[in-house]
Amino acid sequence: MKKLVLALSLAGFAALPALAQEADFTKVDADADGMVSMEEAAAAGWTWTEDDFKAADADGDGSLNAEEFAAAAG
């Protein structure tokens, strides 16, 4: 049992760099327009619901700018 817990813990740590990269706004902003759409976020692996995305979209323009993205990703 201890080996299983250790293996699962190590697997979680191995995923941390990948998650950190996904939080890079410029990598999620696939079309480099300075905004992240729900589709771009989903393609980058974010699992936000539509309600989550709308809540993060402070100015209500349908996409996240760098500040909104950072707040939602943090």
PQR file with spaces between the fields and no chain letter, atoms N, CA, C, O and H, PARSE charges and radii, in Angstrom:
ATOM       1  N    MET     1       0.824   -1.196    0.000 -0.4000 1.5000
ATOM       2  CA   MET     1       0.000    0.000    0.000 -0.0000 2.0000
ATOM       3  C    MET     1       0.866    1.257    0.000  0.5500 1.7000
ATOM       4  O    MET     1       0.564    2.221   -0.703 -0.5500 1.4000
ATOM       5  N    LYS     2       1.948    1.248    0.792 -0.4000 1.5000
ATOM       6  CA   LYS     2       2.816    2.425    0.841 -0.0000 2.0000
ATOM       7  C    LYS     2       3.452    2.687   -0.515  0.5500 1.7000
ATOM       8  O    LYS     2       3.630    3.839   -0.912 -0.5500 1.4000
ATOM       9  H    LYS     2       2.194    0.464    1.364  0.4000 1.0000
ATOM      10  N    LYS     3       3.800    1.592   -1.240 -0.4000 1.5000
ATOM      11  CA   LYS     3       4.403    1.764   -2.561 -0.0000 2.0000
ATOM      12  C    LYS     3       3.403    2.399   -3.530  0.5500 1.7000
ATOM      13  O    LYS     3       3.776    3.225   -4.363 -0.5500 1.4000
ATOM      14  H    LYS     3       3.655    0.657   -0.917  0.4000 1.0000
ATOM      15  N    LEU     4       2.148    2.012   -3.417 -0.4000 1.5000
ATOM      16  CA   LEU     4       1.113    2.578   -4.283 -0.0000 2.0000
ATOM      17  C    LEU     4       0.944    4.068   -4.017  0.5500 1.7000
ATOM      18  O    LEU     4       0.860    4.864   -4.952 -0.5500 1.4000
ATOM      19  H    LEU     4       1.844    1.340   -2.741  0.4000 1.0000
ATOM      20  N    VAL     5       0.896    4.442   -2.753 -0.4000 1.5000
ATOM      21  CA   VAL     5       0.745    5.849   -2.387 -0.0000 2.0000
ATOM      22  C    VAL     5       1.950    6.649   -2.875  0.5500 1.7000
ATOM      23  O    VAL     5       1.793    7.751   -3.403 -0.5500 1.4000
ATOM      24  H    VAL     5       0.964    3.796   -1.993  0.4000 1.0000
ATOM      25  N    LEU     6       3.139    6.105   -2.702 -0.4000 1.5000
ATOM      26  CA   LEU     6       4.353    6.783   -3.169 -0.0000 2.0000
ATOM      27  C    LEU     6       4.332    6.931   -4.686  0.5500 1.7000
ATOM      28  O    LEU     6       4.667    7.996   -5.204 -0.5500 1.4000
ATOM      29  H    LEU     6       3.266    5.211   -2.274  0.4000 1.0000
ATOM      30  N    ALA     7       3.948    5.891   -5.396 -0.4000 1.5000
ATOM      31  CA   ALA     7       3.906    5.948   -6.856 -0.0000 2.0000
ATOM      32  C    ALA     7       2.908    6.998   -7.328  0.5500 1.7000
ATOM      33  O    ALA     7       3.198    7.750   -8.259 -0.5500 1.4000
ATOM      34  H    ALA     7       3.676    5.026   -4.974  0.4000 1.0000
ATOM      35  N    LEU     8       1.741    7.059   -6.701 -0.4000 1.5000
ATOM      36  CA   LEU     8       0.743    8.064   -7.078 -0.0000 2.0000
ATOM      37  C    LEU     8       1.232    9.466   -6.758  0.5500 1.7000
ATOM      38  O    LEU     8       0.983   10.396   -7.524 -0.5500 1.4000
ATOM      39  H    LEU     8       1.505    6.448   -5.946  0.4000 1.0000
ATOM      40  N    SER     9       1.913    9.628   -5.652 -0.4000 1.5000
ATOM      41  CA   SER     9       2.447   10.937   -5.288 -0.0000 2.0000
ATOM      42  C    SER     9       3.486   11.406   -6.294  0.5500 1.7000
ATOM      43  O    SER     9       3.475   12.563   -6.715 -0.5500 1.4000
ATOM      44  H    SER     9       2.115    8.872   -5.029  0.4000 1.0000
ATOM      45  N    LEU    10       4.382   10.505   -6.678 -0.4000 1.5000
ATOM      46  CA   LEU    10       5.416   10.864   -7.641 -0.0000 2.0000
ATOM      47  C    LEU    10       4.811   11.184   -9.005  0.5500 1.7000
ATOM      48  O    LEU    10       5.291   12.073   -9.709 -0.5500 1.4000
ATOM      49  H    LEU    10       4.391    9.566   -6.336  0.4000 1.0000
ATOM      50  N    ALA    11       3.770   10.466   -9.370 -0.4000 1.5000
ATOM      51  CA   ALA    11       3.105   10.741  -10.646 -0.0000 2.0000
ATOM      52  C    ALA    11       2.501   12.136  -10.631  0.5500 1.7000
ATOM      53  O    ALA    11       2.535   12.835  -11.644 -0.5500 1.4000
ATOM      54  H    ALA    11       3.381    9.744   -8.798  0.4000 1.0000
ATOM      55  N    GLY    12       1.960   12.543   -9.518 -0.4000 1.5000
ATOM      56  CA   GLY    12       1.401   13.885   -9.396 -0.0000 2.0000
ATOM      57  C    GLY    12       2.458   14.955   -9.533  0.5500 1.7000
ATOM      58  O    GLY    12       2.225   15.970  -10.190 -0.5500 1.4000
ATOM      59  H    GLY    12       1.933   11.975   -8.696  0.4000 1.0000
ATOM      60  N    PHE    13       3.621   14.751   -8.926 -0.4000 1.5000
ATOM      61  CA   PHE    13       4.705   15.714   -9.040 -0.0000 2.0000
ATOM      62  C    PHE    13       5.235   15.784  -10.462  0.5500 1.7000
ATOM      63  O    PHE    13       5.657   16.851  -10.907 -0.5500 1.4000
ATOM      64  H    PHE    13       3.810   13.926   -8.392  0.4000 1.0000
ATOM      65  N    ALA    14       5.223   14.692  -11.170 -0.4000 1.5000
ATOM      66  CA   ALA    14       5.705   14.677  -12.551 -0.0000 2.0000
ATOM      67  C    ALA    14       4.814   15.537  -13.443  0.5500 1.7000
ATOM      68  O    ALA    14       5.286   16.081  -14.442 -0.5500 1.4000
ATOM      69  H    ALA    14       4.880   13.825  -10.808  0.4000 1.0000
ATOM      70  N    ALA    15       3.548   15.666  -13.102 -0.4000 1.5000
ATOM      71  CA   ALA    15       2.616   16.448  -13.919 -0.0000 2.0000
ATOM      72  C    ALA    15       2.719   17.945  -13.654  0.5500 1.7000
ATOM      73  O    ALA    15       2.219   18.735  -14.454 -0.5500 1.4000
ATOM      74  H    ALA    15       3.164   15.224  -12.290  0.4000 1.0000
ATOM      75  N    LEU    16       3.345   18.357  -12.566 -0.4000 1.5000
ATOM      76  CA   LEU    16       3.403   19.779  -12.221 -0.0000 2.0000
ATOM      77  C    LEU    16       4.025   20.654  -13.302  0.5500 1.7000
ATOM      78  O    LEU    16       3.457   21.703  -13.608 -0.5500 1.4000
ATOM      79  H    LEU    16       3.751   17.714  -11.916  0.4000 1.0000
ATOM      80  N    PRO    17       5.153   20.289  -13.897 -0.5600 1.5000
ATOM      81  CA   PRO    17       5.692   21.161  -14.948  0.2800 2.0000
ATOM      82  C    PRO    17       4.736   21.331  -16.118  0.5500 1.7000
ATOM      83  O    PRO    17       4.649   22.420  -16.686 -0.5500 1.4000
ATOM      84  N    ALA    18       4.024   20.284  -16.485 -0.4000 1.5000
ATOM      85  CA   ALA    18       3.073   20.392  -17.593 -0.0000 2.0000
ATOM      86  C    ALA    18       1.957   21.363  -17.241  0.5500 1.7000
ATOM      87  O    ALA    18       1.548   22.162  -18.083 -0.5500 1.4000
ATOM      88  H    ALA    18       4.096   19.400  -16.023  0.4000 1.0000
ATOM      89  N    LEU    19       1.462   21.309  -16.020 -0.4000 1.5000
ATOM      90  CA   LEU    19       0.411   22.223  -15.610 -0.0000 2.0000
ATOM      91  C    LEU    19       0.915   23.658  -15.578  0.5500 1.7000
ATOM      92  O    LEU    19       0.187   24.581  -15.942 -0.5500 1.4000
ATOM      93  H    LEU    19       1.794   20.660  -15.336  0.4000 1.0000
ATOM      94  N    ALA    20       2.146   23.847  -15.149 -0.4000 1.5000
ATOM      95  CA   ALA    20       2.717   25.188  -15.102 -0.0000 2.0000
ATOM      96  C    ALA    20       2.819   25.769  -16.515  0.5500 1.7000
ATOM      97  O    ALA    20       2.563   26.958  -16.707 -0.5500 1.4000
ATOM      98  H    ALA    20       2.738   23.097  -14.853  0.4000 1.0000
ATOM      99  N    GLN    21       3.184   24.958  -17.495 -0.4000 1.5000
ATOM     100  CA   GLN    21       3.269   25.437  -18.871 -0.0000 2.0000
ATOM     101  C    GLN    21       1.905   25.840  -19.391  0.5500 1.7000
ATOM     102  O    GLN    21       1.780   26.856  -20.074 -0.5500 1.4000
ATOM     103  H    GLN    21       3.392   23.992  -17.338  0.4000 1.0000
ATOM     104  N    GLU    22       0.875   25.057  -19.080 -0.4000 1.5000
ATOM     105  CA   GLU    22      -0.459   25.357  -19.561 -0.0000 2.0000
ATOM     106  C    GLU    22      -0.958   26.693  -19.017  0.5500 1.7000
ATOM     107  O    GLU    22      -1.802   27.338  -19.640 -0.5500 1.4000
ATOM     108  H    GLU    22       0.976   24.231  -18.526  0.4000 1.0000
ATOM     109  N    ALA    23      -0.442   27.113  -17.856 -0.4000 1.5000
ATOM     110  CA   ALA    23      -0.865   28.379  -17.262 -0.0000 2.0000
ATOM     111  C    ALA    23      -0.179   29.566  -17.932  0.5500 1.7000
ATOM     112  O    ALA    23      -0.451   30.712  -17.572 -0.5500 1.4000
ATOM     113  H    ALA    23       0.243   26.588  -17.350  0.4000 1.0000
ATOM     114  N    ASP    24       0.698   29.319  -18.889 -0.4000 1.5000
ATOM     115  CA   ASP    24       1.373   30.376  -19.631 -0.0000 2.0000
ATOM     116  C    ASP    24       0.385   30.953  -20.662  0.5500 1.7000
ATOM     117  O    ASP    24       0.030   30.296  -21.641 -0.5500 1.4000
ATOM     118  H    ASP    24       0.919   28.389  -19.182  0.4000 1.0000
ATOM     119  N    PHE    25      -0.036   32.166  -20.419 -0.4000 1.5000
ATOM     120  CA   PHE    25      -1.051   32.819  -21.259 -0.0000 2.0000
ATOM     121  C    PHE    25      -0.693   32.742  -22.741  0.5500 1.7000
ATOM     122  O    PHE    25      -1.558   32.450  -23.568 -0.5500 1.4000
ATOM     123  H    PHE    25       0.251   32.700  -19.624  0.4000 1.0000
ATOM     124  N    THR    26       0.556   32.997  -23.086 -0.4000 1.5000
ATOM     125  CA   THR    26       0.944   33.032  -24.498 -0.0000 2.0000
ATOM     126  C    THR    26       0.823   31.661  -25.163  0.5500 1.7000
ATOM     127  O    THR    26       0.617   31.575  -26.373 -0.5500 1.4000
ATOM     128  H    THR    26       1.259   33.233  -22.415  0.4000 1.0000
ATOM     129  N    LYS    27       0.950   30.598  -24.383 -0.4000 1.5000
ATOM     130  CA   LYS    27       0.794   29.259  -24.960 -0.0000 2.0000
ATOM     131  C    LYS    27      -0.672   28.889  -25.116  0.5500 1.7000
ATOM     132  O    LYS    27      -1.035   28.167  -26.045 -0.5500 1.4000
ATOM     133  H    LYS    27       1.118   30.668  -23.399  0.4000 1.0000
ATOM     134  N    VAL    28      -1.514   29.373  -24.220 -0.4000 1.5000
ATOM     135  CA   VAL    28      -2.943   29.077  -24.312 -0.0000 2.0000
ATOM     136  C    VAL    28      -3.583   29.929  -25.401  0.5500 1.7000
ATOM     137  O    VAL    28      -4.523   29.485  -26.060 -0.5500 1.4000
ATOM     138  H    VAL    28      -1.220   29.959  -23.465  0.4000 1.0000
ATOM     139  N    ASP    29      -3.090   31.135  -25.596 -0.4000 1.5000
ATOM     140  CA   ASP    29      -3.590   32.046  -26.632 -0.0000 2.0000
ATOM     141  C    ASP    29      -3.060   31.585  -27.989  0.5500 1.7000
ATOM     142  O    ASP    29      -2.117   32.165  -28.527 -0.5500 1.4000
ATOM     143  H    ASP    29      -2.326   31.496  -25.062  0.4000 1.0000
ATOM     144  N    ALA    30      -3.672   30.543  -28.531 -0.4000 1.5000
ATOM     145  CA   ALA    30      -3.162   29.873  -29.728 -0.0000 2.0000
ATOM     146  C    ALA    30      -3.075   30.775  -30.950  0.5500 1.7000
ATOM     147  O    ALA    30      -2.158   30.624  -31.758 -0.5500 1.4000
ATOM     148  H    ALA    30      -4.438   30.071  -28.094  0.4000 1.0000
ATOM     149  N    ASP    31      -4.000   31.702  -31.102 -0.4000 1.5000
ATOM     150  CA   ASP    31      -3.971   32.570  -32.287 -0.0000 2.0000
ATOM     151  C    ASP    31      -3.257   33.897  -32.040  0.5500 1.7000
ATOM     152  O    ASP    31      -3.229   34.766  -32.911 -0.5500 1.4000
ATOM     153  H    ASP    31      -4.745   31.825  -30.446  0.4000 1.0000
ATOM     154  N    ALA    32      -2.683   34.046  -30.850 -0.4000 1.5000
ATOM     155  CA   ALA    32      -1.869   35.213  -30.487 -0.0000 2.0000
ATOM     156  C    ALA    32      -2.593   36.543  -30.682  0.5500 1.7000
ATOM     157  O    ALA    32      -1.989   37.531  -31.099 -0.5500 1.4000
ATOM     158  H    ALA    32      -2.706   33.340  -30.142  0.4000 1.0000
ATOM     159  N    ASP    33      -3.898   36.560  -30.375 -0.4000 1.5000
ATOM     160  CA   ASP    33      -4.644   37.807  -30.505 -0.0000 2.0000
ATOM     161  C    ASP    33      -4.737   38.576  -29.186  0.5500 1.7000
ATOM     162  O    ASP    33      -5.406   39.607  -29.110 -0.5500 1.4000
ATOM     163  H    ASP    33      -4.388   35.757  -30.036  0.4000 1.0000
ATOM     164  N    GLY    34      -4.065   38.073  -28.149 -0.4000 1.5000
ATOM     165  CA   GLY    34      -4.077   38.742  -26.857 -0.0000 2.0000
ATOM     166  C    GLY    34      -5.276   38.391  -25.995  0.5500 1.7000
ATOM     167  O    GLY    34      -5.484   38.985  -24.937 -0.5500 1.4000
ATOM     168  H    GLY    34      -3.521   37.236  -28.210  0.4000 1.0000
ATOM     169  N    MET    35      -6.069   37.421  -26.451 -0.4000 1.5000
ATOM     170  CA   MET    35      -7.250   36.983  -25.724 -0.0000 2.0000
ATOM     171  C    MET    35      -7.308   35.455  -25.756  0.5500 1.7000
ATOM     172  O    MET    35      -6.855   34.824  -26.711 -0.5500 1.4000
ATOM     173  H    MET    35      -5.901   36.938  -27.310  0.4000 1.0000
ATOM     174  N    VAL    36      -7.874   34.873  -24.693 -0.4000 1.5000
ATOM     175  CA   VAL    36      -8.066   33.427  -24.660 -0.0000 2.0000
ATOM     176  C    VAL    36      -9.560   33.142  -24.709  0.5500 1.7000
ATOM     177  O    VAL    36     -10.323   33.587  -23.851 -0.5500 1.4000
ATOM     178  H    VAL    36      -8.242   35.386  -23.918  0.4000 1.0000
ATOM     179  N    SER    37      -9.960   32.397  -25.723 -0.4000 1.5000
ATOM     180  CA   SER    37     -11.358   31.992  -25.853 -0.0000 2.0000
ATOM     181  C    SER    37     -11.582   30.711  -25.053  0.5500 1.7000
ATOM     182  O    SER    37     -10.631   30.054  -24.629 -0.5500 1.4000
ATOM     183  H    SER    37      -9.341   32.035  -26.420  0.4000 1.0000
ATOM     184  N    MET    38     -12.827   30.375  -24.860 -0.4000 1.5000
ATOM     185  CA   MET    38     -13.174   29.124  -24.181 -0.0000 2.0000
ATOM     186  C    MET    38     -12.591   27.944  -24.960  0.5500 1.7000
ATOM     187  O    MET    38     -12.112   26.983  -24.359 -0.5500 1.4000
ATOM     188  H    MET    38     -13.599   30.909  -25.205  0.4000 1.0000
ATOM     189  N    GLU    39     -12.629   28.010  -26.271 -0.4000 1.5000
ATOM     190  CA   GLU    39     -12.113   26.935  -27.118 -0.0000 2.0000
ATOM     191  C    GLU    39     -10.602   26.786  -26.960  0.5500 1.7000
ATOM     192  O    GLU    39     -10.097   25.667  -26.872 -0.5500 1.4000
ATOM     193  H    GLU    39     -13.018   28.791  -26.759  0.4000 1.0000
ATOM     194  N    GLU    40      -9.878   27.905  -26.923 -0.4000 1.5000
ATOM     195  CA   GLU    40      -8.428   27.846  -26.733 -0.0000 2.0000
ATOM     196  C    GLU    40      -8.094   27.260  -25.361  0.5500 1.7000
ATOM     197  O    GLU    40      -7.177   26.448  -25.234 -0.5500 1.4000
ATOM     198  H    GLU    40     -10.289   28.814  -26.995  0.4000 1.0000
ATOM     199  N    ALA    41      -8.834   27.670  -24.348 -0.4000 1.5000
ATOM     200  CA   ALA    41      -8.595   27.149  -23.000 -0.0000 2.0000
ATOM     201  C    ALA    41      -8.828   25.640  -22.964  0.5500 1.7000
ATOM     202  O    ALA    41      -8.030   24.899  -22.390 -0.5500 1.4000
ATOM     203  H    ALA    41      -9.579   28.329  -24.452  0.4000 1.0000
ATOM     204  N    ALA    42      -9.910   25.192  -23.573 -0.4000 1.5000
ATOM     205  CA   ALA    42     -10.214   23.762  -23.606 -0.0000 2.0000
ATOM     206  C    ALA    42      -9.146   22.993  -24.368  0.5500 1.7000
ATOM     207  O    ALA    42      -8.733   21.915  -23.941 -0.5500 1.4000
ATOM     208  H    ALA    42     -10.558   25.795  -24.039  0.4000 1.0000
ATOM     209  N    ALA    43      -8.694   23.539  -25.496 -0.4000 1.5000
ATOM     210  CA   ALA    43      -7.655   22.874  -26.283 -0.0000 2.0000
ATOM     211  C    ALA    43      -6.342   22.754  -25.509  0.5500 1.7000
ATOM     212  O    ALA    43      -5.567   21.824  -25.730 -0.5500 1.4000
ATOM     213  H    ALA    43      -9.029   24.415  -25.843  0.4000 1.0000
ATOM     214  N    ALA    44      -6.101   23.699  -24.603 -0.4000 1.5000
ATOM     215  CA   ALA    44      -4.878   23.681  -23.797 -0.0000 2.0000
ATOM     216  C    ALA    44      -5.026   22.802  -22.554  0.5500 1.7000
ATOM     217  O    ALA    44      -4.084   22.665  -21.774 -0.5500 1.4000
ATOM     218  H    ALA    44      -6.731   24.455  -24.423  0.4000 1.0000
ATOM     219  N    GLY    45      -6.192   22.216  -22.372 -0.4000 1.5000
ATOM     220  CA   GLY    45      -6.383   21.295  -21.264 -0.0000 2.0000
ATOM     221  C    GLY    45      -7.109   21.844  -20.053  0.5500 1.7000
ATOM     222  O    GLY    45      -7.274   21.139  -19.058 -0.5500 1.4000
ATOM     223  H    GLY    45      -6.958   22.327  -23.006  0.4000 1.0000
ATOM     224  N    TRP    46      -7.546   23.092  -20.123 -0.4000 1.5000
ATOM     225  CA   TRP    46      -8.315   23.657  -19.016 -0.0000 2.0000
ATOM     226  C    TRP    46      -9.697   23.043  -19.027  0.5500 1.7000
ATOM     227  O    TRP    46     -10.294   22.858  -20.087 -0.5500 1.4000
ATOM     228  H    TRP    46      -7.412   23.664  -20.932  0.4000 1.0000
ATOM     229  N    THR    47     -10.209   22.725  -17.843 -0.4000 1.5000
ATOM     230  CA   THR    47     -11.510   22.066  -17.738 -0.0000 2.0000
ATOM     231  C    THR    47     -12.550   22.983  -17.113  0.5500 1.7000
ATOM     232  O    THR    47     -13.412   22.534  -16.358 -0.5500 1.4000
ATOM     233  H    THR    47      -9.724   22.875  -16.982  0.4000 1.0000
ATOM     234  N    TRP    48     -12.465   24.254  -17.430 -0.4000 1.5000
ATOM     235  CA   TRP    48     -13.431   25.214  -16.926 -0.0000 2.0000
ATOM     236  C    TRP    48     -14.792   24.935  -17.541  0.5500 1.7000
ATOM     237  O    TRP    48     -14.896   24.590  -18.718 -0.5500 1.4000
ATOM     238  H    TRP    48     -11.765   24.618  -18.044  0.4000 1.0000
ATOM     239  N    THR    49     -15.831   25.087  -16.731 -0.4000 1.5000
ATOM     240  CA   THR    49     -17.187   25.028  -17.266 -0.0000 2.0000
ATOM     241  C    THR    49     -17.475   26.376  -17.924  0.5500 1.7000
ATOM     242  O    THR    49     -16.709   27.328  -17.774 -0.5500 1.4000
ATOM     243  H    THR    49     -15.746   25.367  -15.775  0.4000 1.0000
ATOM     244  N    GLU    50     -18.565   26.444  -18.637 -0.4000 1.5000
ATOM     245  CA   GLU    50     -18.956   27.720  -19.248 -0.0000 2.0000
ATOM     246  C    GLU    50     -19.192   28.771  -18.166  0.5500 1.7000
ATOM     247  O    GLU    50     -18.845   29.940  -18.340 -0.5500 1.4000
ATOM     248  H    GLU    50     -19.188   25.671  -18.759  0.4000 1.0000
ATOM     249  N    ASP    51     -19.784   28.349  -17.047 -0.4000 1.5000
ATOM     250  CA   ASP    51     -20.015   29.283  -15.930 -0.0000 2.0000
ATOM     251  C    ASP    51     -18.702   29.761  -15.324  0.5500 1.7000
ATOM     252  O    ASP    51     -18.570   30.937  -14.983 -0.5500 1.4000
ATOM     253  H    ASP    51     -20.065   27.400  -16.905  0.4000 1.0000
ATOM     254  N    ASP    52     -17.718   28.848  -15.185 -0.4000 1.5000
ATOM     255  CA   ASP    52     -16.397   29.240  -14.678 -0.0000 2.0000
ATOM     256  C    ASP    52     -15.775   30.298  -15.584  0.5500 1.7000
ATOM     257  O    ASP    52     -15.242   31.306  -15.119 -0.5500 1.4000
ATOM     258  H    ASP    52     -17.826   27.893  -15.461  0.4000 1.0000
ATOM     259  N    PHE    53     -15.856   30.040  -16.894 -0.4000 1.5000
ATOM     260  CA   PHE    53     -15.254   30.951  -17.864 -0.0000 2.0000
ATOM     261  C    PHE    53     -15.939   32.315  -17.813  0.5500 1.7000
ATOM     262  O    PHE    53     -15.268   33.347  -17.816 -0.5500 1.4000
ATOM     263  H    PHE    53     -16.289   29.221  -17.272  0.4000 1.0000
ATOM     264  N    LYS    54     -17.258   32.323  -17.766 -0.4000 1.5000
ATOM     265  CA   LYS    54     -17.993   33.588  -17.701 -0.0000 2.0000
ATOM     266  C    LYS    54     -17.662   34.360  -16.428  0.5500 1.7000
ATOM     267  O    LYS    54     -17.576   35.588  -16.446 -0.5500 1.4000
ATOM     268  H    LYS    54     -17.803   31.484  -17.763  0.4000 1.0000
ATOM     269  N    ALA    55     -17.478   33.637  -15.323 -0.4000 1.5000
ATOM     270  CA   ALA    55     -17.122   34.298  -14.062 -0.0000 2.0000
ATOM     271  C    ALA    55     -15.734   34.923  -14.142  0.5500 1.7000
ATOM     272  O    ALA    55     -15.489   35.971  -13.545 -0.5500 1.4000
ATOM     273  H    ALA    55     -17.549   32.639  -15.309  0.4000 1.0000
ATOM     274  N    ALA    56     -14.834   34.291  -14.867 -0.4000 1.5000
ATOM     275  CA   ALA    56     -13.471   34.815  -15.013 -0.0000 2.0000
ATOM     276  C    ALA    56     -13.420   35.999  -15.971  0.5500 1.7000
ATOM     277  O    ALA    56     -12.516   36.830  -15.885 -0.5500 1.4000
ATOM     278  H    ALA    56     -15.033   33.439  -15.352  0.4000 1.0000
ATOM     279  N    ASP    57     -14.380   36.080  -16.877 -0.4000 1.5000
ATOM     280  CA   ASP    57     -14.441   37.134  -17.893 -0.0000 2.0000
ATOM     281  C    ASP    57     -15.015   38.407  -17.270  0.5500 1.7000
ATOM     282  O    ASP    57     -16.190   38.722  -17.458 -0.5500 1.4000
ATOM     283  H    ASP    57     -15.115   35.405  -16.947  0.4000 1.0000
ATOM     284  N    ALA    58     -14.186   39.128  -16.534 -0.4000 1.5000
ATOM     285  CA   ALA    58     -14.632   40.287  -15.746 -0.0000 2.0000
ATOM     286  C    ALA    58     -15.281   41.381  -16.596  0.5500 1.7000
ATOM     287  O    ALA    58     -16.229   42.029  -16.152 -0.5500 1.4000
ATOM     288  H    ALA    58     -13.231   38.873  -16.381  0.4000 1.0000
ATOM     289  N    ASP    59     -14.780   41.588  -17.808 -0.4000 1.5000
ATOM     290  CA   ASP    59     -15.346   42.654  -18.632 -0.0000 2.0000
ATOM     291  C    ASP    59     -16.469   42.174  -19.547  0.5500 1.7000
ATOM     292  O    ASP    59     -17.052   42.968  -20.284 -0.5500 1.4000
ATOM     293  H    ASP    59     -14.011   41.062  -18.169  0.4000 1.0000
ATOM     294  N    GLY    60     -16.775   40.871  -19.501 -0.4000 1.5000
ATOM     295  CA   GLY    60     -17.909   40.324  -20.233 -0.0000 2.0000
ATOM     296  C    GLY    60     -17.799   40.340  -21.743  0.5500 1.7000
ATOM     297  O    GLY    60     -18.816   40.334  -22.437 -0.5500 1.4000
ATOM     298  H    GLY    60     -16.301   40.225  -18.901  0.4000 1.0000
ATOM     299  N    ASP    61     -16.568   40.360  -22.267 -0.4000 1.5000
ATOM     300  CA   ASP    61     -16.421   40.415  -23.720 -0.0000 2.0000
ATOM     301  C    ASP    61     -16.345   39.036  -24.387  0.5500 1.7000
ATOM     302  O    ASP    61     -16.168   38.950  -25.602 -0.5500 1.4000
ATOM     303  H    ASP    61     -15.742   40.365  -21.703  0.4000 1.0000
ATOM     304  N    GLY    62     -16.476   37.965  -23.610 -0.4000 1.5000
ATOM     305  CA   GLY    62     -16.495   36.622  -24.173 -0.0000 2.0000
ATOM     306  C    GLY    62     -15.151   35.949  -24.268  0.5500 1.7000
ATOM     307  O    GLY    62     -15.060   34.812  -24.731 -0.5500 1.4000
ATOM     308  H    GLY    62     -16.620   38.035  -22.623  0.4000 1.0000
ATOM     309  N    SER    63     -14.099   36.629  -23.836 -0.4000 1.5000
ATOM     310  CA   SER    63     -12.758   36.030  -23.827 -0.0000 2.0000
ATOM     311  C    SER    63     -11.983   36.585  -22.643  0.5500 1.7000
ATOM     312  O    SER    63     -12.391   37.567  -22.022 -0.5500 1.4000
ATOM     313  H    SER    63     -14.173   37.553  -23.460  0.4000 1.0000
ATOM     314  N    LEU    64     -10.859   35.945  -22.337 -0.4000 1.5000
ATOM     315  CA   LEU    64     -10.054   36.366  -21.208 -0.0000 2.0000
ATOM     316  C    LEU    64      -8.801   37.082  -21.678  0.5500 1.7000
ATOM     317  O    LEU    64      -8.060   36.567  -22.515 -0.5500 1.4000
ATOM     318  H    LEU    64     -10.527   35.148  -22.841  0.4000 1.0000
ATOM     319  N    ASN    65      -8.564   38.271  -21.139 -0.4000 1.5000
ATOM     320  CA   ASN    65      -7.290   38.945  -21.404 -0.0000 2.0000
ATOM     321  C    ASN    65      -6.265   38.355  -20.436  0.5500 1.7000
ATOM     322  O    ASN    65      -6.599   37.479  -19.638 -0.5500 1.4000
ATOM     323  H    ASN    65      -9.166   38.690  -20.459  0.4000 1.0000
ATOM     324  N    ALA    66      -5.043   38.820  -20.501 -0.4000 1.5000
ATOM     325  CA   ALA    66      -3.971   38.246  -19.676 -0.0000 2.0000
ATOM     326  C    ALA    66      -4.264   38.365  -18.181  0.5500 1.7000
ATOM     327  O    ALA    66      -3.985   37.440  -17.417 -0.5500 1.4000
ATOM     328  H    ALA    66      -4.771   39.531  -21.150  0.4000 1.0000
ATOM     329  N    GLU    67      -4.816   39.483  -17.769 -0.4000 1.5000
ATOM     330  CA   GLU    67      -5.116   39.683  -16.342 -0.0000 2.0000
ATOM     331  C    GLU    67      -6.240   38.756  -15.860  0.5500 1.7000
ATOM     332  O    GLU    67      -6.149   38.156  -14.789 -0.5500 1.4000
ATOM     333  H    GLU    67      -5.043   40.234  -18.389  0.4000 1.0000
ATOM     334  N    GLU    68      -7.290   38.653  -16.665 -0.4000 1.5000
ATOM     335  CA   GLU    68      -8.400   37.767  -16.305 -0.0000 2.0000
ATOM     336  C    GLU    68      -7.945   36.315  -16.281  0.5500 1.7000
ATOM     337  O    GLU    68      -8.332   35.552  -15.396 -0.5500 1.4000
ATOM     338  H    GLU    68      -7.363   39.141  -17.535  0.4000 1.0000
ATOM     339  N    PHE    69      -7.123   35.934  -17.253 -0.4000 1.5000
ATOM     340  CA   PHE    69      -6.609   34.565  -17.323 -0.0000 2.0000
ATOM     341  C    PHE    69      -5.753   34.254  -16.086  0.5500 1.7000
ATOM     342  O    PHE    69      -5.905   33.201  -15.467 -0.5500 1.4000
ATOM     343  H    PHE    69      -6.808   36.553  -17.972  0.4000 1.0000
ATOM     344  N    ALA    70      -4.865   35.172  -15.738 -0.4000 1.5000
ATOM     345  CA   ALA    70      -3.989   34.961  -14.579 -0.0000 2.0000
ATOM     346  C    ALA    70      -4.813   34.813  -13.298  0.5500 1.7000
ATOM     347  O    ALA    70      -4.507   33.971  -12.454 -0.5500 1.4000
ATOM     348  H    ALA    70      -4.742   36.028  -16.241  0.4000 1.0000
ATOM     349  N    ALA    71      -5.848   35.622  -13.157 -0.4000 1.5000
ATOM     350  CA   ALA    71      -6.698   35.532  -11.965 -0.0000 2.0000
ATOM     351  C    ALA    71      -7.425   34.197  -11.916  0.5500 1.7000
ATOM     352  O    ALA    71      -7.547   33.595  -10.849 -0.5500 1.4000
ATOM     353  H    ALA    71      -6.097   36.306  -13.843  0.4000 1.0000
ATOM     354  N    ALA    72      -7.912   33.730  -13.069 -0.4000 1.5000
ATOM     355  CA   ALA    72      -8.641   32.472  -13.118 -0.0000 2.0000
ATOM     356  C    ALA    72      -7.719   31.268  -12.942  0.5500 1.7000
ATOM     357  O    ALA    72      -8.100   30.266  -12.337 -0.5500 1.4000
ATOM     358  H    ALA    72      -7.813   34.219  -13.935  0.4000 1.0000
ATOM     359  N    ALA    73      -6.504   31.376  -13.476 -0.4000 1.5000
ATOM     360  CA   ALA    73      -5.552   30.266  -13.408 -0.0000 2.0000
ATOM     361  C    ALA    73      -4.888   30.145  -12.046  0.5500 1.7000
ATOM     362  O    ALA    73      -4.404   29.077  -11.670 -0.5500 1.4000
ATOM     363  H    ALA    73      -6.194   32.190  -13.968  0.4000 1.0000
ATOM     364  N    GLY    74      -4.871   31.251  -11.311 -0.4000 1.5000
ATOM     365  CA   GLY    74      -4.169   31.280  -10.028 -0.0000 2.0000
ATOM     366  C    GLY    74      -4.887   30.572   -8.979  0.5500 1.7000
ATOM     367  O    GLY    74      -4.419   30.512   -7.843 -0.5500 1.4000
ATOM     368  H    GLY    74      -5.264   32.118  -11.616  0.4000 1.0000
